[in-house]
Amino acid sequence: MKREEVAVQVEAVSKRYRSAKDLSLDGISLSIPFGEVYGLLGPNGAGKTTLIRIITGVCTPTSGDVRVCGFSVTKDTFQVKRQIAVVTQGVSLNRILSVRTNVEFYLRLHGWSPQAARVRTKEVLQRLNLDDHAHKNAGQLSGGLRRRVQLAQALACEARILILDEPTTGLDPHSRLDIWSIIGQLRRELGTTVVLSTQSMEEAEKLCTSACLMNRGRVAVAALVKDIRAFAGPAVVKISLADIPPEGLEQGITSIPNVQSVQFQANTLFVYTYETNSVTALLLNYLGGSGIRTTAVAFEAPSLENAYLALVAEGGKVAS
């Protein structure tokens, strides 16, 4: 990948805190392209928040470096902070100020003039459907609305990269879906690069295009989400047959290219494959040519959560 295509380049980063026996990060390397929603996934203690603190210039790596839009976090910290906006786990709003004032103040801190901050704040509050709440004090809002105001602050400053650290932790299901919708909208409409740290595989499945699965400060795998799912094993094509399957059918289906294995349960056929589309077409042609009638076809794709369980062994060590 060319350097100009990379939003964040993590280069052999390690971090050891003074009081810690073990490394919090142990030689992490990864590339985050522009325009993606990139997931940093893993359990508590995996090193996700430490990595985000280094990417954002809050703390320095013990060794290695991170480049954000080409700027080094160890040498060009000021330039790095101009490229990013951060939404943290805690809601860092002034509870006694109005929503409008919170966003305007955030922009003033980022160097915007009073007039420009007022105009930009109005635009962003409208985009995120917060204009009806603009006059309310932040302390009056629900947790979901406060998190949405944080996103408004981040969006307002027009940063190239939005970094979200557990953005939906503690939110109710409706608020969580609302935040997911906003994140998806940012990528689709504005092309914003989003770095999303989360423990929720469901959240990552919904939002992320690529991801790094971390555990105990190391990378278990970094790839497109669809490729990470493959670690969970093959997908399943489930075909319901009109009649009891004849003898020899299993052997015939197993001979179809890219079929991993076959199982029967009563009149239902379970075919395991990594090539769902091509195998399904060949399978239906084979059954039809054999005079076997089908009544339904369904698919069960491997999940990110199953891939995580396959990659990380008991005790939290990266599976070999």
Residue, then its C-alpha position, 0 to 999 in steps of 0.5 A: m500500500k502506498r504511503e499516500e493511501v494510508a491514514v494511520q501507519v503503526e510501525a513496530v510499536s511497543k509500550r511498557y508502563r513504569s509499574a507494569k511487568d508486561l508490555s501493554l503493546d508488543g511490537i504492533s504493526l498495522s496499516i489503516p487506509f483512508g476512507e475505511v471504518y477500521g476496528l481495533l477489536g479484543p477483550n479488556g487488556a488487549g491494548k486497544t486503549t493504549l494504542i489509541r492513546i499513542i495514535t492520538g499523541v496522549c502518550t509516547p511509545t516505548s519503541g516504534d512509531v505511528r504516522v498519522c496522515g504522514f506525520s510522526v506522533t513522536k516528532d510532529t505531535f501538533q500536526v497529528k492532533r490537527q488531523i484527528a478528532v477523538v470520542t472517548q469512553g467517558v462523555s467529556l462534555n461540560r454539563i452546565l453548558s448548552v449543547r450549542t455552546n459545547v460544540e462552539f467551545y470545542l471549535r474555538l479550542h481548535g482555532w476557529s473564529p467565533q463567527a465560523a464556530r457559530v455557523r459550523t455548529k449550526e450545520v453540524l447540529q442539523r446534520l445530526n438531528l440535534d438542533d431541537h436540543a441545541h439550547k439544552n444543558a448537556g447535563q439534561l440529555s440522555g447518555g445516547l444524546r450526550r454521545r451524539v453531541q460528542l460526535a457532533q464536536a468531532l465532526a464539526c472540526e472537519a478532522r480527516i480521521l475520527i477515533l472512537d474508543e468504545p463509543t457505545t459502551g453503556l448505551d441502551p439498544h436504541s441509542r447504540l443503533d443511533i450511533w451506528s447509523i451516524i458512523g455509517q453516514l460519516r463514511r458513506e457521505l463524507g468519506t471520513t476515516v474511522v478508527l473504532s475500538t470496541q469489545s463488541m463483535e456485533e458492533a464491528e460486524k455492523l460497521c467495520t470494513s477491516a479490523c485488527l484483532m488484538n490480544r495481550g498487546r499483540v496482533a492476532v490477525a489484521a485483515l478485511v472483516k470478510d477474511i477474518r470471518a474465514f478463521a471461524g471455518p466455512a459457511v453453511v449452505k442449508i437446502s431443504l429437500a422435498d423427499i428423503p435423500p437417495e443413497g449416494l447423494e452425499q458422495g456425489i455432492t462431496s465431489i463438487p469443487n470447493v465443498q468441504s463436507v456434507q451432513f444430512q439431518a432428515n430432509t435437510l442438507f448441510v454443505y460446508t464451503y468457503e465459496t458460497n455463491s459458486v458452490t450453491a449454483l453448482l449444488l442446485n444444478y447437481l440436485g436438479g440434474s439428479g431429479i431431486r426437488t428442493t423446497a428452500v435454500a438458506f445460508e449461515a455465514p461464519s461470524l466475527e465472534n466465532a473467528y475471535l474464539a477460533l483465533v484466541a485460545e483459552g487463557g487469552k493467548v493468541a492461537s497458533 
